[in-house]
């Protein structure tokens, strides 16, 4: 999902709802089954709380940023948070924070090099995904 959504977001500045929802509707139950099979049902609660808290937080950021963060970013972040929540709440915070940091650094570099202005649209979805994958692979 992250690769597909990142490619779409980079080229169109949109995140496809069907891709994100398909991942949520398939991944949530599968991760819940894995949690139960591994005798760790508490992970289901962490996943649900991570999804909900991220959804509400990103919705608030979207409204406050006057559409700087789009609805697709809100949905993507919530689904990514659900997956990271399976690993633990710390992964959720670190993954999303790292996505913001990487996205911010790239935006700053684009501004400094004058390849972008304050009004330039920058795809945020790839940075959400990069932060999540980096935390999973490298335990940042």
Secondary structure, 3 states (H helix, E strand, C coil): CHHHHHHHHHHHCCCCHHHHHHHHHHHHHHHHHHHHHCCCCHHHHHHHHHHHHHHHHHHHHHHHCCCCCCHHHHHHHHHHHHHHHHHCHHHHHHHHHHHHHHHHHHHHHHHHCCCCCCCCCCCCHHHHHHHHHHHHHHCC
